[in-house]
Amino acid sequence: MQESPSLQPLLDDDELERLDDFLDSERVDADALDIISAHGFLVALAVAPRDIPSATWIGELFHGEPDFSNDTERDEILGLLERLKHNAIDALEHGHLPEMPFELELEGLAPGNTPVGDWCAGFMEGVFLDESAWFQSDEESTATLLLPFMALSGLFDDEPDMIELVKDSIQAERLVQQLPELVLDLYLHFRVPPEAPKPIPRKKRPAGRDGRQRR
């Protein structure tokens, strides 16, 4: 019997708390991602089919340059963000699931009003950063795998298909529970090429000229 993939934390509690305090401070732009959204954003970058330059995603995450107190703090905060991203890559590469920084449940609330929705919105921000790369090959499969993230993010609540997907609370909770596995599925989708069809063996012809049996 095959073991289920294990959950792996991407940073320890103290490191997440340090990032949370900084991202929640007045030294970052009001539109910067919070710790939950930033976690989803960086996991998306770990999954992404091609690497994004640090300067690009850092600017997007913070919506500009934060007011770091000194170079030491700058190195500390950016180092934690880089480690979260690289730990996600390492976990997925070894078949582990990323541990979410929240409980995997909606508690009867609309997804967009929960940490689940915030995390999925951050994940989608990571997708939007290089959207063409995500969909340039096998667009249909990618769209199918991303559908739960989109529906739970609350970013597409004006689209009937998305509303339909999460309007049933039991189905919505099921999607939430699947998020870590869907992240791994997306990672494998981009990194494990589909198996080439096996060649059909040629039928052996009977011995003898023109396939006729010799007497």
Backbone torsions as a table, in degrees:
resi	resn	phi	psi	omega
1	MET	NA	128.5	-175.8
2	GLN	-76.1	133.6	179.9
3	GLU	-72.9	146.5	175.6
4	SER	-73.1	144.8	177.6
5	PRO	-59.4	143.0	-178.9
6	SER	-87.1	152.4	175.8
7	LEU	-82.3	137.4	-178.5
8	GLN	-128.4	121.3	176.4
9	PRO	-66.2	142.7	-177.0
10	LEU	-92.1	-22.3	170.0
11	LEU	-145.7	158.4	177.0
12	ASP	-80.4	171.5	-173.1
13	ASP	-60.3	-40.4	-179.1
14	ASP	-65.2	-38.8	179.8
15	GLU	-68.7	-41.3	177.0
16	LEU	-63.5	-39.0	179.4
17	GLU	-65.8	-38.4	178.0
18	ARG	-62.9	-45.0	177.7
19	LEU	-64.2	-41.0	179.9
20	ASP	-59.7	-46.2	-179.4
21	ASP	-60.9	-42.2	-177.9
22	PHE	-70.1	-45.2	-178.0
23	LEU	-67.7	-22.0	179.9
24	ASP	-93.3	1.1	-176.5
25	SER	-87.3	169.7	179.6
26	GLU	-79.0	-0.7	-179.2
27	ARG	-86.9	0.0	173.6
28	VAL	-117.6	157.9	179.6
29	ASP	-60.0	146.3	-179.2
30	ALA	-60.9	-24.8	-179.8
31	ASP	-93.4	3.4	178.1
32	ALA	-65.2	155.0	178.6
33	LEU	-69.8	142.7	173.5
34	ASP	-83.4	-177.7	-173.1
35	ILE	-63.2	-38.2	-178.9
36	ILE	-68.2	-48.6	179.7
37	SER	-64.9	-38.5	179.8
38	ALA	-64.8	-37.2	177.2
39	HIS	-60.8	-48.5	177.8
40	GLY	-62.1	-40.5	179.3
41	PHE	-59.2	-47.0	-176.7
42	LEU	-72.9	-32.1	174.9
43	VAL	-65.6	-38.7	176.3
44	ALA	-62.1	-39.5	178.9
45	LEU	-67.1	-31.2	176.6
46	ALA	-68.8	-33.5	-179.4
47	VAL	-80.3	-30.7	-169.0
48	ALA	-48.9	144.8	-177.1
49	PRO	-67.9	-17.4	174.4
50	ARG	-145.2	156.2	-174.6
51	ASP	-74.0	143.7	176.6
52	ILE	-107.0	132.2	178.6
53	PRO	-56.4	141.0	-177.2
54	SER	-55.7	-42.3	-177.9
55	ALA	-59.5	-33.7	-179.1
56	THR	-70.2	-52.1	-175.5
57	TRP	-74.6	-29.1	176.6
58	ILE	-65.3	-43.6	178.0
59	GLY	-62.2	-36.8	179.7
60	GLU	-71.5	-41.7	-178.1
61	LEU	-63.8	-43.7	-176.3
62	PHE	-92.1	-9.4	-172.5
63	HIS	53.8	49.3	-179.3
64	GLY	122.5	-168.3	-179.1
65	GLU	-94.9	121.8	177.1
66	PRO	-66.0	165.1	178.0
67	ASP	-91.2	73.5	178.2
68	PHE	-64.9	142.2	-178.6
69	SER	-70.9	-30.4	178.5
70	ASN	-165.7	176.9	-178.9
71	ASP	-64.6	-31.4	179.8
72	THR	-63.5	-44.8	178.6
73	GLU	-66.4	-39.6	178.8
74	ARG	-59.0	-47.3	-179.9
75	ASP	-63.8	-37.1	-178.8
76	GLU	-65.8	-50.4	-176.1
77	ILE	-67.6	-47.4	-180.0
78	LEU	-66.3	-32.6	177.0
79	GLY	-65.6	-39.1	177.8
80	LEU	-65.1	-41.1	178.7
81	LEU	-64.0	-43.9	178.1
82	GLU	-62.6	-40.5	-179.8
83	ARG	-65.8	-39.1	177.6
84	LEU	-58.9	-46.4	179.8
85	LYS	-63.3	-46.6	-177.5
86	HIS	-71.0	-32.7	175.4
87	ASN	-65.5	-35.4	176.6
88	ALA	-64.6	-44.5	178.0
89	ILE	-59.6	-46.0	-178.1
90	ASP	-63.5	-42.1	179.7
91	ALA	-62.5	-47.9	-178.2
92	LEU	-66.2	-37.3	179.5
93	GLU	-62.0	-29.9	-179.9
94	HIS	-97.8	12.2	175.4
95	GLY	78.5	15.1	177.3
96	HIS	-90.0	162.9	178.1
97	LEU	-103.2	140.7	178.3
98	PRO	-71.7	131.8	175.9
99	GLU	-77.5	130.9	-178.3
100	MET	-83.2	147.4	-180.0
101	PRO	-85.7	36.9	-179.9
102	PHE	-164.2	166.2	177.1
103	GLU	-75.5	138.5	-178.2
104	LEU	-82.6	67.1	177.6
105	GLU	-157.2	154.3	-177.4
106	LEU	-99.4	-19.9	179.3
107	GLU	55.5	38.2	176.4
108	GLY	78.7	2.6	-179.4
109	LEU	-93.1	158.5	172.6
110	ALA	-64.1	137.2	-175.9
111	PRO	-51.8	-39.4	-177.9
112	GLY	-65.8	-11.5	179.9
113	ASN	-106.0	21.5	-176.7
114	THR	-130.3	163.8	172.8
115	PRO	-57.5	-31.6	176.9
116	VAL	-58.0	-48.3	179.4
117	GLY	-63.6	-40.3	178.6
118	ASP	-62.4	-42.3	-179.6
119	TRP	-64.9	-44.4	179.6
120	CYS	-65.6	-35.7	176.8
121	ALA	-64.3	-41.7	176.3
122	GLY	-63.5	-40.5	177.4
123	PHE	-59.9	-45.1	-180.0
124	MET	-66.3	-31.8	174.6
125	GLU	-61.2	-37.4	176.4
126	GLY	-66.3	-36.1	176.6
127	VAL	-66.6	-46.0	-177.3
128	PHE	-61.9	-24.9	-177.5
129	LEU	-63.2	-26.7	179.7
130	ASP	-148.1	51.9	-169.6
131	GLU	-57.4	-39.6	-176.8
132	SER	-61.1	-35.5	-179.6
133	ALA	-67.7	-34.5	-179.5
134	TRP	-67.0	-32.7	-172.1
135	PHE	-110.8	7.6	-173.5
136	GLN	-72.8	-20.9	176.0
137	SER	-135.9	137.9	-179.8
138	ASP	53.5	55.9	-176.4
139	GLU	-57.2	-38.8	-175.9
140	GLU	-64.6	-45.0	179.7
141	SER	-65.1	-41.9	178.6
142	THR	-61.8	-45.4	-179.8
143	ALA	-61.6	-39.2	179.4
144	THR	-64.5	-43.7	179.6
145	LEU	-67.6	-31.7	-178.4
146	LEU	-83.0	-15.1	-173.9
147	LEU	-54.4	-46.6	178.7
148	PRO	-61.3	-38.3	178.4
149	PHE	-62.5	-43.1	-179.7
150	MET	-64.7	-45.7	-176.9
151	ALA	-65.9	-39.3	-177.4
152	LEU	-80.0	-16.9	-175.0
153	SER	-71.2	-24.0	-175.5
154	GLY	79.5	0.1	-179.0
155	LEU	-80.7	-13.5	-174.1
156	PHE	-124.4	31.9	-175.4
157	ASP	-68.5	-9.2	177.3
158	ASP	-91.6	1.9	-179.9
159	GLU	-102.6	120.4	-175.9
160	PRO	-54.0	-38.8	-178.5
161	ASP	-62.1	-38.3	180.0
162	MET	-70.2	-41.4	178.4
163	ILE	-61.3	-41.6	-178.8
164	GLU	-61.8	-36.0	-174.9
165	LEU	-68.0	-30.9	-174.7
166	VAL	-117.6	5.2	-177.2
167	LYS	-70.8	-28.0	174.9
168	ASP	-84.5	118.8	-173.0
169	SER	-62.2	-36.7	-179.9
170	ILE	-66.2	-44.1	178.4
171	GLN	-64.7	-40.9	179.4
172	ALA	-61.7	-43.5	179.2
173	GLU	-63.9	-35.7	178.5
174	ARG	-63.9	-41.2	178.1
175	LEU	-63.4	-40.4	179.3
176	VAL	-60.6	-45.0	-179.7
177	GLN	-62.3	-27.3	-176.7
178	GLN	-85.3	-8.0	-172.8
179	LEU	-53.5	-50.1	-179.7
180	PRO	-58.6	-40.8	-180.0
181	GLU	-69.1	-34.4	177.9
182	LEU	-66.2	-35.2	175.8
183	VAL	-60.5	-46.4	178.6
184	LEU	-64.4	-39.6	177.9
185	ASP	-60.3	-42.0	178.8
186	LEU	-65.2	-42.6	179.3
187	TYR	-59.8	-46.6	179.7
188	LEU	-67.2	-33.6	178.4
189	HIS	-57.7	-39.4	-177.9
190	PHE	-85.5	-20.9	-172.2
191	ARG	-113.6	-15.0	178.4
192	VAL	-109.0	107.1	-178.3
193	PRO	-64.8	147.1	177.8
194	PRO	-63.1	146.2	179.8
195	GLU	-67.9	135.2	176.4
196	ALA	-70.3	140.9	178.4
197	PRO	-61.1	140.2	-179.9
198	LYS	-71.7	139.6	179.5
199	PRO	-64.3	142.5	177.9
200	ILE	-79.0	122.8	-178.6
201	PRO	-64.7	141.8	177.9
202	ARG	-72.0	143.7	177.6
203	LYS	-70.9	135.8	178.4
204	LYS	-74.5	135.0	177.3
205	ARG	-91.2	145.6	177.5
206	PRO	-60.8	151.5	179.4
207	ALA	-65.9	151.0	179.0
208	GLY	112.8	158.9	-177.7
209	ARG	-63.3	137.5	178.2
210	ASP	57.2	28.8	175.2
211	GLY	77.8	7.2	-179.5
212	ARG	-89.1	142.0	179.9
213	GLN	-68.9	134.0	175.3
214	ARG	-72.8	147.6	178.0
215	ARG	-101.0	NA	NA
